[in-house]
Amino acid sequence: MNWNECFSEPGFAYGTEPNDFLVSVVARIPKGRLLSLAEGEGRNAVYLAALGYEVTAVDGSPVGLRKAEELAAERGVAIKTILADLGEFEIEPEQWDGIIAFYCHVPSSIRMTLHRAVVRGLKPGGMFALEAFSKEQIGNETGGPKSLDMLMSLDELRGECAGLDFIHAKELQRDVHEGRGHTGLASVVQILGVKP
């Protein structure tokens, strides 16, 4: 997928409202420094900044990040943006009160390294929240990559995020309504984990 092309279209590909699962767990994430991976056009980062988090949004698309900055300005909040390839982005150890990854689909070789870095990057008591398409999504036309390697399973995530205590870890089907990019019944995986 060419994300610059996707994000260059008028409006917001995934809407401007935060992810439903994020909204349902945000009260558990300690206030402080929060890192959002594959933030795209800013809907989750801006929501978190409005709640008082100090948000750093990372994405590989300059077009997406520019829209994220515009959305933040429009809503009267500040976010920091970093243009980076997640295969090369370094997460500093024990720096983050929270890290989120919503529909951050990268090849498994990158994802394994990234998720290990997420665990190291959290401060003790820090939380990692993730929602992504599960491998069962492959047959659905409601969003997500068409590569099994880029889709996730709960077992894989438990292994990649070893070192976290899981408060919530589920594979389920749910109605997703996020702009034109994710709409309809989808097979997803969700985790909320805390670093002891």
N, CA, C and O atoms as a DFTB+ gen file, in Angstrom:
784 C
 N C O
     1  1       0.863      -1.194       0.000
     2  2       0.000       0.000       0.000
     3  2       0.896       1.239       0.000
     4  3       1.855       1.332       0.766
     5  1       0.560       2.187      -0.878
     6  2       1.276       3.465      -0.871
     7  2       0.511       4.420       0.048
     8  3      -0.538       4.954      -0.314
     9  1       1.064       4.618       1.240
    10  2       0.353       5.403       2.252
    11  2       0.267       6.877       1.883
    12  3      -0.720       7.534       2.214
    13  1       1.280       7.410       1.205
    14  2       1.194       8.816       0.791
    15  2       0.020       9.030      -0.162
    16  3      -0.699      10.024      -0.061
    17  1      -0.168       8.077      -1.096
    18  2      -1.311       8.178      -2.019
    19  2      -2.620       8.065      -1.254
    20  3      -3.548       8.844      -1.470
    21  1      -2.687       7.081      -0.354
    22  2      -3.906       6.869       0.447
    23  2      -4.259       8.131       1.234
    24  3      -5.414       8.556       1.247
    25  1      -3.265       8.725       1.887
    26  2      -3.513       9.881       2.744
    27  2      -3.651      11.186       1.960
    28  3      -4.059      12.204       2.520
    29  1      -3.314      11.162       0.670
    30  2      -3.453      12.368      -0.163
    31  2      -4.889      12.592      -0.621
    32  3      -5.241      13.684      -1.068
    33  1      -5.723      11.548      -0.509
    34  2      -7.120      11.702      -0.915
    35  2      -7.821      12.658       0.053
    36  3      -7.417      12.780       1.209
    37  1      -8.881      13.342      -0.428
    38  2      -9.596      14.282       0.450
    39  2     -10.148      13.571       1.691
    40  3     -10.488      12.388       1.650
    41  1     -10.226      14.318       2.783
    42  2     -10.754      13.747       4.015
    43  2      -9.734      12.850       4.696
    44  3      -8.548      12.882       4.369
    45  1     -10.207      12.043       5.652
    46  2      -9.344      11.181       6.453
    47  2      -9.697       9.722       6.160
    48  3     -10.845       9.310       6.327
    49  1      -8.704       8.944       5.722
    50  2      -8.930       7.557       5.299
    51  2      -9.611       6.737       6.391
    52  3     -10.464       5.899       6.100
    53  1      -9.232       6.977       7.661
    54  2      -9.774       6.195       8.776
    55  2     -10.561       7.070       9.743
    56  3     -10.756       6.710      10.904
    57  1     -11.011       8.221       9.252
    58  2     -11.814       9.115      10.074
    59  2     -10.961       9.931      11.041
    60  3      -9.733       9.838      11.043
    61  1     -11.629      10.722      11.853
    62  2     -10.928      11.572      12.827
    63  2     -11.249      11.176      14.259
    64  3     -10.743      11.788      15.200
    65  1     -12.087      10.158      14.433
    66  2     -12.425       9.700      15.783
    67  2     -11.464       8.589      16.212
    68  3     -10.992       7.826      15.369
    69  1     -11.171       8.487      17.503
    70  2     -10.226       7.466      17.961
    71  2     -10.785       6.055      17.810
    72  3     -11.994       5.862      17.682
    73  1      -9.900       5.091      17.829
    74  2     -10.260       3.678      17.775
    75  2     -11.100       3.302      19.001
    76  3     -10.813       3.740      20.115
    77  1     -12.138       2.486      18.785
    78  2     -13.055       2.094      19.874
    79  2     -12.346       1.351      21.012
    80  3     -12.615       1.596      22.188
    81  1     -11.446       0.449      20.649
    82  2     -10.748      -0.319      21.688
    83  2      -9.858       0.612      22.523
    84  3      -9.779       0.473      23.743
    85  1      -9.196       1.553      21.862
    86  2      -8.389       2.529      22.601
    87  2      -9.257       3.296      23.603
    88  3      -8.880       3.463      24.762
    89  1     -10.405       3.752      23.148
    90  2     -11.309       4.502      24.036
    91  2     -11.703       3.649      25.251
    92  3     -11.823       4.155      26.367
    93  1     -11.901       2.340      25.010
    94  2     -12.354       1.457      26.096
    95  2     -11.261       1.174      27.131
    96  3     -11.574       0.802      28.262
    97  1      -9.978       1.342      26.765
    98  2      -8.894       0.995      27.706
    99  2      -8.057       2.193      28.153
   100  3      -7.178       2.049      29.004
   101  1      -8.319       3.369      27.590
   102  2      -7.426       4.506      27.835
   103  2      -7.290       4.851      29.320
   104  3      -6.233       5.310      29.752
   105  1      -8.337       4.636      30.096
   106  2      -8.279       4.965      31.523
   107  2      -7.228       4.132      32.257
   108  3      -6.785       4.509      33.342
   109  1      -6.826       2.998      31.667
   110  2      -5.820       2.126      32.299
   111  2      -4.389       2.587      32.009
   112  3      -3.458       2.221      32.727
   113  1      -4.217       3.391      30.956
   114  2      -2.866       3.800      30.525
   115  2      -2.411       4.981      31.371
   116  3      -3.080       6.013      31.405
   117  1      -1.267       4.837      32.061
   118  2      -0.823       5.932      32.935
   119  2      -0.603       7.227      32.144
   120  3      -0.099       7.210      31.022
   121  1      -0.994       8.348      32.758
   122  2      -0.750       9.650      32.128
   123  2       0.764       9.884      32.071
   124  3       1.505       9.490      32.972
   125  1       1.199      10.529      30.998
   126  2       2.626      10.801      30.828
   127  2       3.000      10.719      29.366
   128  3       2.233      11.117      28.489
   129  1       4.203      10.192      29.110
   130  2       4.726      10.118      27.731
   131  2       4.136       8.910      27.016
   132  3       4.202       7.784      27.507
   133  1       3.559       9.167      25.849
   134  2       2.923       8.096      25.092
   135  2       3.440       8.086      23.652
   136  3       3.531       9.128      23.003
   137  1       3.772       6.901      23.175
   138  2       4.279       6.709      21.814
   139  2       3.223       5.990      20.987
   140  3       2.732       4.933      21.383
   141  1       2.871       6.565      19.835
   142  2       1.917       5.929      18.928
   143  2       2.645       5.494      17.660
   144  3       3.198       6.321      16.935
   145  1       2.638       4.181      17.401
   146  2       3.314       3.614      16.235
   147  2       2.353       3.525      15.058
   148  3       1.196       3.140      15.229
   149  1       2.826       3.880      13.858
   150  2       1.986       3.869      12.645
   151  2       0.734       4.718      12.861
   152  3      -0.384       4.264      12.618
   153  1       0.931       5.943      13.317
   154  2      -0.190       6.813      13.695
   155  2      -1.004       7.277      12.493
   156  3      -2.189       7.573      12.647
   157  1      -0.419       7.351      11.315
   158  2      -1.185       7.780      10.147
   159  2      -1.596       9.232      10.233
   160  3      -0.751      10.114      10.386
   161  1      -2.903       9.488      10.135
   162  2      -3.401      10.865      10.039
   163  2      -3.757      11.491      11.387
   164  3      -4.314      12.588      11.426
   165  1      -3.445      10.813      12.486
   166  2      -3.475      11.489      13.775
   167  2      -4.678      11.298      14.677
   168  3      -4.730      11.895      15.752
   169  1      -5.668      10.470      14.269
   170  2      -6.907      10.414      15.056
   171  2      -6.669       9.954      16.487
   172  3      -7.269      10.505      17.410
   173  1      -5.808       8.954      16.699
   174  2      -5.573       8.452      18.059
   175  2      -4.663       9.385      18.856
   176  3      -4.894       9.625      20.041
   177  1      -3.633       9.906      18.200
   178  2      -2.685      10.808      18.876
   179  2      -3.387      12.076      19.364
   180  3      -3.154      12.531      20.484
   181  1      -4.234      12.632      18.528
   182  2      -4.937      13.875      18.882
   183  2      -5.911      13.623      20.040
   184  3      -6.027      14.446      20.948
   185  1      -6.599      12.498      20.002
   186  2      -7.503      12.118      21.100
   187  2      -6.739      12.023      22.416
   188  3      -7.191      12.536      23.440
   189  1      -5.580      11.365      22.387
   190  2      -4.785      11.186      23.605
   191  2      -4.211      12.508      24.100
   192  3      -4.167      12.760      25.304
   193  1      -3.773      13.348      23.170
   194  2      -3.243      14.659      23.571
   195  2      -4.335      15.482      24.262
   196  3      -4.055      16.207      25.217
   197  1      -5.573      15.371      23.782
   198  2      -6.686      16.107      24.388
   199  2      -6.977      15.617      25.808
   200  3      -7.548      16.346      26.619
   201  1      -6.577      14.370      26.101
   202  2      -6.760      13.825      27.450
   203  2      -5.579      14.147      28.371
   204  3      -5.591      13.784      29.547
   205  1      -4.563      14.827      27.836
   206  2      -3.445      15.238      28.673
   207  2      -2.178      14.419      28.533
   208  3      -1.224      14.637      29.281
   209  1      -2.141      13.474      27.587
   210  2      -0.910      12.718      27.345
   211  2       0.075      13.566      26.532
   212  3      -0.319      14.421      25.738
   213  1       1.344      13.309      26.750
   214  2       2.410      13.938      25.954
   215  2       2.737      12.949      24.827
   216  3       3.483      11.990      25.025
   217  1       2.163      13.201      23.639
   218  2       2.124      12.191      22.578
   219  2       3.190      12.416      21.514
   220  3       3.365      13.522      21.002
   221  1       3.899      11.330      21.194
   222  2       4.806      11.301      20.044
   223  2       4.225      10.315      19.038
   224  3       4.031       9.139      19.348
   225  1       3.951      10.803      17.835
   226  2       3.345       9.993      16.778
   227  2       4.397       9.666      15.723
   228  3       5.038      10.561      15.174
   229  1       4.566       8.375      15.447
   230  2       5.552       7.928      14.459
   231  2       4.832       7.331      13.263
   232  3       3.905       6.536      13.420
   233  1       5.260       7.716      12.068
   234  2       4.686       7.123      10.858
   235  2       5.688       7.278       9.718
   236  3       6.570       8.136       9.749
   237  1       5.525       6.424       8.715
   238  2       6.403       6.475       7.545
   239  2       5.888       7.368       6.444
   240  3       6.544       7.504       5.411
   241  1       4.723       7.986       6.631
   242  2       4.134       8.836       5.595
   243  2       4.166      10.308       5.998
   244  3       3.504      10.703       6.958
   245  1       4.937      11.127       5.267
   246  2       4.932      12.567       5.574
   247  2       3.554      13.198       5.347
   248  3       3.179      14.149       6.033
   249  1       2.810      12.663       4.382
   250  2       1.466      13.192       4.104
   251  2       0.548      12.925       5.302
   252  3      -0.187      13.813       5.735
   253  1       0.594      11.697       5.836
   254  2      -0.209      11.356       7.002
   255  2       0.136      12.220       8.198
   256  3      -0.752      12.720       8.888
   257  1       1.435      12.397       8.448
   258  2       1.858      13.180       9.618
   259  2       1.490      14.656       9.477
   260  3       1.172      15.312      10.469
   261  1       1.531      15.179       8.259
   262  2       1.115      16.574       8.052
   263  2      -0.371      16.719       8.408
   264  3      -0.770      17.700       9.035
   265  1      -1.180      15.743       8.004
   266  2      -2.606      15.797       8.356
   267  2      -2.804      15.639       9.867
   268  3      -3.704      16.248      10.446
   269  1      -1.963      14.822      10.498
   270  2      -2.035      14.663      11.959
   271  2      -1.756      15.998      12.646
   272  3      -2.448      16.370      13.594
   273  1      -0.739      16.717      12.164
   274  2      -0.401      18.025      12.754
   275  2      -1.531      19.030      12.539
   276  3      -1.834      19.834      13.421
   277  1      -2.156      18.976      11.352
   278  2      -3.280      19.884      11.068
   279  2      -4.473      19.573      11.965
   280  3      -5.131      20.482      12.471
   281  1      -4.752      18.267      12.161
   282  2      -5.866      17.865      13.032
   283  2      -5.603      18.315      14.474
   284  3      -6.511      18.781      15.163
   285  1      -4.357      18.171      14.917
   286  2      -3.997      18.609      16.276
   287  2      -4.202      20.117      16.424
   288  3      -4.753      20.575      17.425
   289  1      -3.762      20.880      15.437
   290  2      -3.911      22.338      15.490
   291  2      -5.388      22.728      15.507
   292  3      -5.802      23.626      16.240
   293  1      -6.173      22.031      14.681
   294  2      -7.612      22.306      14.603
   295  2      -8.297      22.032      15.950
   296  3      -9.233      22.735      16.332
   297  1      -7.820      21.003      16.663
   298  2      -8.426      20.622      17.953
   299  2      -7.757      21.332      19.142
   300  3      -8.157      21.141      20.290
   301  1      -6.731      22.156      18.854
   302  2      -6.096      22.934      19.914
   303  2      -5.200      22.138      20.843
   304  3      -5.073      22.469      22.022
   305  1      -4.569      21.073      20.314
   306  2      -3.647      20.272      21.127
   307  2      -2.299      20.175      20.422
   308  3      -2.181      20.463      19.231
   309  1      -1.283      19.764      21.182
   310  2       0.061      19.625      20.625
   311  2       0.456      18.150      20.598
   312  3       0.266      17.427      21.575
   313  1       1.004      17.719      19.473
   314  2       1.612      16.388      19.376
   315  2       2.985      16.554      18.729
   316  3       3.223      17.502      17.981
   317  1       3.873      15.626      19.026
   318  2       5.174      15.599      18.351
   319  2       5.089      14.515      17.282
   320  3       4.573      13.427      17.539
   321  1       5.594      14.806      16.083
   322  2       5.576      13.792      15.021
   323  2       7.005      13.431      14.620
   324  3       7.897      14.279      14.596
   325  1       7.193      12.161      14.308
   326  2       8.488      11.671      13.822
   327  2       8.246      10.869      12.554
   328  3       7.493       9.894      12.560
   329  1       8.885      11.281      11.471
   330  2       8.829      10.542      10.212
   331  2       9.893       9.458      10.270
   332  3      11.086       9.754      10.331
   333  1       9.457       8.193      10.252
   334  2      10.419       7.087      10.376
   335  2       9.842       5.809       9.811
   336  3       8.634       5.576       9.854
   337  1      10.721       4.992       9.285
   338  2      10.396       3.623       8.893
   339  2      10.447       2.791      10.176
   340  3      11.451       2.809      10.888
   341  1       9.370       2.065      10.470
   342  2       9.333       1.305      11.726
   343  2      10.366       0.175      11.755
   344  3      10.687      -0.344      12.824
   345  1      10.877      -0.201      10.603
   346  2      11.948      -1.198      10.555
   347  2      13.268      -0.653      11.060
   348  3      14.179      -1.412      11.390
   349  1      13.368       0.677      11.118
   350  2      14.623       1.315      11.549
   351  2      14.458       2.184      12.793
   352  3      15.451       2.611      13.383
   353  1      13.232       2.447      13.192
   354  2      12.965       3.342      14.319
   355  2      13.423       2.704      15.626
   356  3      13.132       1.538      15.894
   357  1      14.140       3.477      16.435
   358  2      14.633       2.959      17.721
   359  2      13.764       3.477      18.867
   360  3      13.582       4.683      19.029
   361  1      13.247       2.566      19.637
   362  2      12.471       2.916      20.831
   363  2      13.431       2.866      22.018
   364  3      13.976       1.813      22.349
   365  1      13.625       4.011      22.647
   366  2      14.576       4.061      23.773
   367  2      14.023       3.272      24.966
   368  3      12.829       3.342      25.258
   369  1      14.888       2.524      25.649
   370  2      14.434       1.697      26.781
   371  2      13.863       2.519      27.937
   372  3      14.384       3.577      28.292
   373  1      12.778       2.001      28.511
   374  2      12.169       2.533      29.738
   375  2      11.903       4.037      29.690
   376  3      12.183       4.762      30.645
   377  1      11.355       4.494      28.552
   378  2      11.073       5.923      28.375
   379  2       9.588       6.251      28.309
   380  3       9.210       7.421      28.382
   381  1       8.732       5.224      28.170
   382  2       7.337       5.492      27.817
   383  2       6.371       4.954      28.879
   384  3       6.511       3.833      29.368
   385  1       5.379       5.801      29.218
   386  2       4.304       5.380      30.123
   387  2       3.271       4.543      29.369
   388  3       2.588       3.702      29.953
   389  1       3.170       4.785      28.080
   390  2       2.256       4.019      27.243
   391  2       2.763       3.971      25.813
   392  3       3.374       4.923      25.328
   393  1       2.508       2.859      25.144
   394  2       2.788       2.722      23.709
   395  2       1.543       2.104      23.088
   396  3       0.972       1.156      23.627
   397  1       1.126       2.652      21.942
   398  2      -0.032       2.094      21.251
   399  2       0.334       1.749      19.809
   400  3       1.186       2.388      19.193
   401  1      -0.335       0.721      19.290
   402  2      -0.166       0.323      17.890
   403  2      -1.536      -0.124      17.382
   404  3      -2.011      -1.204      17.731
   405  1      -2.163       0.708      16.560
   406  2      -3.492       0.388      16.030
   407  2      -3.401       0.202      14.524
   408  3      -3.131       1.139      13.773
   409  1      -3.637      -1.042      14.106
   410  2      -3.557      -1.422      12.693
   411  2      -2.179      -1.080      12.128
   412  3      -2.047      -0.518      11.041
   413  1      -1.174      -1.436      12.898
   414  2       0.236      -1.257      12.520
   415  2       0.696      -2.574      11.888
   416  3       1.264      -3.431      12.565
   417  1       0.448      -2.720      10.601
   418  2       0.737      -3.980       9.913
   419  2       2.037      -3.861       9.128
   420  3       2.113      -3.152       8.124
   421  1       3.048      -4.562       9.600
   422  2       4.356      -4.602       8.942
   423  2       4.749      -6.076       8.787
   424  3       4.162      -6.932       9.449
   425  1       5.723      -6.392       7.932
   426  2       6.150      -7.790       7.815
   427  2       6.552      -8.362       9.178
   428  3       7.053      -7.634      10.035
   429  1       6.332      -9.668       9.375
   430  2       6.567     -10.287      10.685
   431  2       8.009     -10.118      11.154
   432  3       8.256     -10.006      12.354
   433  1       8.961     -10.098      10.226
   434  2      10.371      -9.939      10.627
   435  2      10.587      -8.591      11.314
   436  3      11.359      -8.498      12.268
   437  1       9.910      -7.545      10.833
   438  2       9.996      -6.212      11.456
   439  2       9.165      -6.195      12.741
   440  3       9.587      -5.643      13.757
   441  1       7.982      -6.806      12.682
   442  2       7.066      -6.764      13.830
   443  2       7.676      -7.409      15.075
   444  3       7.531      -6.884      16.179
   445  1       8.359      -8.548      14.901
   446  2       8.946      -9.238      16.062
   447  2       9.957      -8.343      16.775
   448  3       9.944      -8.227      18.000
   449  1      10.824      -7.717      15.996
   450  2      11.835      -6.816      16.561
   451  2      11.176      -5.599      17.201
   452  3      11.568      -5.158      18.281
   453  1      10.168      -5.067      16.515
   454  2       9.457      -3.880      16.999
   455  2       8.764      -4.159      18.332
   456  3       8.857      -3.358      19.262
   457  1       8.070      -5.292      18.425
   458  2       7.348      -5.591      19.665
   459  2       8.293      -5.878      20.829
   460  3       7.977      -5.555      21.974
   461  1       9.435      -6.473      20.554
   462  2      10.433      -6.652      21.633
   463  2      10.930      -5.288      22.109
   464  3      11.150      -5.073      23.301
   465  1      11.106      -4.362      21.145
   466  2      11.545      -3.004      21.504
   467  2      10.461      -2.265      22.292
   468  3      10.776      -1.462      23.170
   469  1       9.188      -2.531      21.987
   470  2       8.074      -1.935      22.732
   471  2       8.161      -2.337      24.199
   472  3       8.049      -1.492      25.086
   473  1       8.363      -3.630      24.453
   474  2       8.440      -4.121      25.839
   475  2       9.600      -3.434      26.561
   476  3       9.439      -2.979      27.693
   477  1      10.754      -3.357      25.924
   478  2      11.916      -2.674      26.534
   479  2      11.645      -1.192      26.733
   480  3      12.114      -0.597      27.703
   481  1      10.885      -0.590      25.810
   482  2      10.662       0.856      25.830
   483  2       9.735       1.342      26.924
   484  3       9.759       2.519      27.285
   485  1       8.915       0.442      27.458
   486  2       7.977       0.846      28.508
   487  2       8.677       0.998      29.856
   488  3       9.576       0.229      30.195
   489  1       8.253       1.995      30.610
   490  2       8.677       2.093      32.010
   491  2       7.941       1.006      32.795
   492  3       6.892       0.543      32.348
   493  1       8.459       0.587      33.946
   494  2       7.676      -0.317      34.803
   495  2       6.309       0.306      35.086
   496  3       6.221       1.478      35.452
   497  1       5.254      -0.472      34.918
   498  2       3.893       0.049      35.066
   499  2       3.325       0.609      33.777
   500  3       2.140       0.937      33.710
   501  1       4.167       0.721      32.742
   502  2       3.718       1.234      31.447
   503  2       2.867       0.208      30.716
   504  3       2.995      -0.996      30.939
   505  1       2.001       0.698      29.842
   506  2       1.028      -0.167      29.156
   507  2       1.227      -0.142      27.648
   508  3       1.581       0.881      27.062
   509  1       0.987      -1.307      27.034
   510  2       0.979      -1.436      25.580
   511  2      -0.424      -1.832      25.143
   512  3      -0.949      -2.854      25.585
   513  1      -1.037      -1.021      24.269
   514  2      -2.358      -1.324      23.718
   515  2      -2.238      -1.513      22.216
   516  3      -1.617      -0.705      21.525
   517  1      -2.842      -2.596      21.715
   518  2      -2.762      -2.920      20.289
   519  2      -4.101      -3.471      19.820
   520  3      -4.736      -4.273      20.505
   521  1      -4.517      -3.025      18.642
   522  2      -5.575      -3.728      17.914
   523  2      -5.105      -3.831      16.476
   524  3      -4.577      -2.874      15.910
   525  1      -5.306      -5.012      15.890
   526  2      -4.890      -5.253      14.513
   527  2      -5.780      -6.321      13.911
   528  3      -6.527      -6.994      14.621
   529  1      -5.696      -6.472      12.614
   530  2      -6.432      -7.544      11.958
   531  2      -5.748      -8.878      12.251
   532  3      -4.523      -8.993      12.201
   533  1      -6.572      -9.883      12.560
   534  2      -6.048     -11.232      12.796
   535  2      -5.936     -11.968      11.461
   536  3      -6.390     -11.480      10.426
   537  1      -5.333     -13.131      11.506
   538  2      -5.146     -13.923      10.281
   539  2      -6.486     -14.317       9.648
   540  3      -6.549     -14.560       8.443
   541  1      -7.561     -14.380      10.451
   542  2      -8.893     -14.724       9.921
   543  2      -9.448     -13.624       9.007
   544  3     -10.404     -13.858       8.269
   545  1      -8.857     -12.436       9.054
   546  2      -9.329     -11.313       8.235
   547  2      -9.015     -11.506       6.750
   548  3      -9.583     -10.813       5.906
   549  1      -8.132     -12.426       6.427
   550  2      -7.632     -12.588       5.057
   551  2      -8.755     -12.723       4.023
   552  3      -8.602     -12.257       2.895
   553  1      -9.889     -13.357       4.386
   554  2     -10.971     -13.537       3.423
   555  2     -11.978     -12.404       3.393
   556  3     -12.870     -12.390       2.544
   557  1     -11.848     -11.456       4.303
   558  2     -12.830     -10.368       4.405
   559  2     -12.446      -9.182       3.526
   560  3     -11.275      -8.976       3.210
   561  1     -13.445      -8.418       3.144
   562  2     -13.206      -7.228       2.306
   563  2     -13.394      -5.948       3.123
   564  3     -13.790      -4.917       2.579
   565  1     -13.115      -6.011       4.413
   566  2     -13.380      -4.856       5.284
   567  2     -12.090      -4.197       5.772
   568  3     -12.078      -3.547       6.817
   569  1     -11.014      -4.365       5.021
   570  2      -9.754      -3.696       5.352
   571  2      -8.641      -4.682       5.657
   572  3      -8.867      -5.882       5.812
   573  1      -7.440      -4.142       5.738
   574  2      -6.292      -4.947       6.141
   575  2      -5.467      -5.471       4.989
   576  3      -5.927      -5.519       3.848
   577  1      -4.224      -5.869       5.301
   578  2      -3.329      -6.387       4.276
   579  2      -3.812      -7.734       3.734
   580  3      -4.530      -8.472       4.409
   581  1      -3.405      -8.032       2.516
   582  2      -3.776      -9.307       1.886
   583  2      -2.640     -10.324       2.024
   584  3      -2.541     -11.269       1.241
   585  1      -1.797     -10.117       3.017
   586  2      -0.659     -10.997       3.274
   587  2      -0.808     -11.598       4.670
   588  3      -0.883     -10.869       5.659
   589  1      -0.850     -12.929       4.745
   590  2      -0.950     -13.583       6.060
   591  2       0.199     -13.188       6.969
   592  3       0.027     -13.072       8.182
   593  1       1.381     -12.981       6.378
   594  2       2.561     -12.629       7.164
   595  2       2.368     -11.315       7.926
   596  3       2.935     -11.133       9.004
   597  1       1.572     -10.402       7.370
   598  2       1.376      -9.095       8.008
   599  2       0.171      -9.071       8.956
   600  3      -0.042      -8.094       9.674
   601  1      -0.610     -10.150       8.952
   602  2      -1.722     -10.271       9.896
   603  2      -1.221     -10.970      11.160
   604  3      -0.175     -11.618      11.128
   605  1      -1.939     -10.851      12.255
   606  2      -1.404     -11.303      13.550
   607  2      -2.302     -12.347      14.209
   608  3      -3.506     -12.409      13.959
   609  1      -1.687     -13.155      15.049
   610  2      -2.442     -14.076      15.902
   611  2      -2.090     -13.774      17.352
   612  3      -1.035     -13.216      17.653
   613  1      -2.990     -14.152      18.231
   614  2      -2.768     -13.920      19.658
   615  2      -1.532     -14.662      20.146
   616  3      -0.757     -14.125      20.937
   617  1      -1.342     -15.895      19.679
   618  2      -0.167     -16.673      20.101
   619  2       1.125     -15.971      19.709
   620  3       2.063     -15.891      20.502
   621  1       1.167     -15.459      18.472
   622  2       2.367     -14.735      18.029
   623  2       2.607     -13.512      18.911
   624  3       3.729     -13.259      19.352
   625  1       1.550     -12.767      19.158
   626  2       1.694     -11.536      19.951
   627  2       2.147     -11.830      21.380
   628  3       2.967     -11.100      21.938
   629  1       1.617     -12.891      21.963
   630  2       2.054     -13.255      23.327
   631  2       3.561     -13.524      23.340
   632  3       4.259     -13.113      24.267
   633  1       4.059     -14.215      22.311
   634  2       5.496     -14.494      22.223
   635  2       6.311     -13.237      21.980
   636  3       7.334     -13.018      22.629
   637  1       5.856     -12.408      21.038
   638  2       6.598     -11.191      20.683
   639  2       6.616     -10.188      21.830
   640  3       7.561      -9.410      21.961
   641  1       5.581     -10.205      22.656
   642  2       5.465      -9.242      23.761
   643  2       5.760      -9.909      25.105
   644  3       5.270      -9.470      26.145
   645  1       6.564     -10.971      25.072
   646  2       6.946     -11.649      26.318
   647  2       7.581     -10.632      27.260
   648  3       8.391      -9.801      26.847
   649  1       7.199     -10.713      28.528
   650  2       7.681      -9.731      29.502
   651  2       6.565      -8.810      29.965
   652  3       6.713      -8.096      30.957
   653  1       5.434      -8.825      29.238
   654  2       4.271      -8.055      29.673
   655  2       3.287      -8.985      30.380
   656  3       3.201     -10.171      30.061
   657  1       2.556      -8.441      31.329
   658  2       1.423      -9.142      31.919
   659  2       0.181      -8.691      31.159
   660  3      -0.092      -7.494      31.069
   661  1      -0.570      -9.641      30.615
   662  2      -1.716      -9.291      29.777
   663  2      -2.973      -9.113      30.615
   664  3      -3.418     -10.035      31.298
   665  1      -3.533      -7.916      30.550
   666  2      -4.786      -7.598      31.218
   667  2      -5.943      -8.000      30.298
   668  3      -7.007      -8.416      30.756
   669  1      -5.710      -7.866      29.009
   670  2      -6.721      -8.185      27.993
   671  2      -5.980      -8.763      26.801
   672  3      -5.003      -8.176      26.334
   673  1      -6.430      -9.901      26.307
   674  2      -5.813     -10.519      25.125
   675  2      -6.884     -11.373      24.448
   676  3      -7.262     -12.429      24.954
   677  1      -7.368     -10.903      23.300
   678  2      -8.503     -11.583      22.651
   679  2      -8.389     -11.530      21.143
   680  3      -7.872     -10.573      20.567
   681  1      -8.892     -12.600      20.509
   682  2      -9.188     -12.562      19.081
   683  2     -10.708     -12.576      18.979
   684  3     -11.361     -13.392      19.629
   685  1     -11.277     -11.693      18.180
   686  2     -12.720     -11.606      18.076
   687  2     -13.138     -11.015      16.742
   688  3     -12.319     -10.494      15.986
   689  1     -14.432     -11.110      16.471
   690  2     -15.003     -10.404      15.328
   691  2     -15.761      -9.217      15.880
   692  3     -16.509      -9.339      16.850
   693  1     -15.563      -8.055      15.249
   694  2     -16.331      -6.898      15.686
   695  2     -16.602      -5.977      14.503
   696  3     -15.892      -5.995      13.497
   697  1     -17.646      -5.174      14.652
   698  2     -17.946      -4.163      13.648
   699  2     -16.982      -3.009      13.829
   700  3     -16.913      -2.404      14.899
   701  1     -16.249      -2.714      12.789
   702  2     -15.284      -1.610      12.827
   703  2     -15.819      -0.503      11.929
   704  3     -16.159      -0.744      10.771
   705  1     -15.892       0.705      12.467
   706  2     -16.358       1.853      11.674
   707  2     -15.336       2.972      11.808
   708  3     -15.431       3.829      12.687
   709  1     -14.359       2.940      10.912
   710  2     -13.275       3.921      10.953
   711  2     -13.032       4.451       9.541
   712  3     -12.198       3.933       8.799
   713  1     -13.778       5.490       9.194
   714  2     -13.610       6.107       7.883
   715  2     -13.873       5.129       6.751
   716  3     -14.525       4.101       6.935
   717  1     -13.352       5.471       5.568
   718  2     -13.577       4.601       4.400
   719  2     -12.627       3.412       4.400
   720  3     -12.842       2.450       3.662
   721  1     -11.562       3.465       5.232
   722  2     -10.536       2.428       5.204
   723  2     -10.893       1.155       5.949
   724  3     -10.535       0.060       5.516
   725  1     -11.592       1.286       7.059
   726  2     -11.975       0.119       7.877
   727  2     -13.466       0.233       8.176
   728  3     -13.859       0.986       9.066
   729  1     -14.294      -0.497       7.450
   730  2     -15.725      -0.442       7.731
   731  2     -16.346      -1.812       7.545
   732  3     -16.206      -2.433       6.491
   733  1     -17.040      -2.282       8.588
   734  2     -17.755      -3.545       8.506
   735  2     -17.233      -4.562       9.491
   736  3     -16.353      -4.272      10.301
   737  1     -17.787      -5.764       9.413
   738  2     -17.409      -6.839      10.323
   739  2     -15.982      -7.283      10.019
   740  3     -15.654      -7.593       8.874
   741  1     -15.134      -7.312      11.049
   742  2     -13.720      -7.633      10.856
   743  2     -13.238      -8.586      11.943
   744  3     -13.761      -8.603      13.057
   745  1     -12.239      -9.371      11.595
   746  2     -11.586     -10.273      12.553
   747  2     -10.354      -9.564      13.092
   748  3      -9.435      -9.240      12.340
   749  1     -10.341      -9.326      14.396
   750  2      -9.262      -8.534      14.993
   751  2      -8.645      -9.257      16.179
   752  3      -9.211     -10.198      16.735
   753  1      -7.471      -8.782      16.540
   754  2      -6.801      -9.224      17.760
   755  2      -6.538      -7.972      18.591
   756  3      -6.159      -6.928      18.061
   757  1      -6.745      -8.092      19.900
   758  2      -6.563      -6.958      20.812
   759  2      -5.708      -7.395      21.994
   760  3      -5.902      -8.477      22.548
   761  1      -4.763      -6.543      22.372
   762  2      -4.052      -6.788      23.627
   763  2      -3.901      -5.503      24.419
   764  3      -3.758      -4.416      23.861
   765  1      -3.935      -5.656      25.725
   766  2      -3.528      -4.605      26.648
   767  2      -2.603      -5.280      27.647
   768  3      -3.021      -6.159      28.400
   769  1      -1.354      -4.864      27.647
   770  2      -0.369      -5.491      28.525
   771  2       0.352      -4.442      29.350
   772  3       0.530      -3.305      28.914
   773  1       0.766      -4.839      30.550
   774  2       1.490      -3.944      31.447
   775  2       2.868      -4.516      31.718
   776  3       3.035      -5.727      31.860
   777  1       3.859      -3.627      31.788
   778  2       5.207      -4.059      32.129
   779  2       5.344      -4.080      33.651
   780  3       5.178      -3.046      34.298
   781  1       5.643      -5.241      34.226
   782  2       5.719      -5.321      35.702
   783  2       6.809      -4.418      36.272
   784  3       6.998      -4.372      37.487
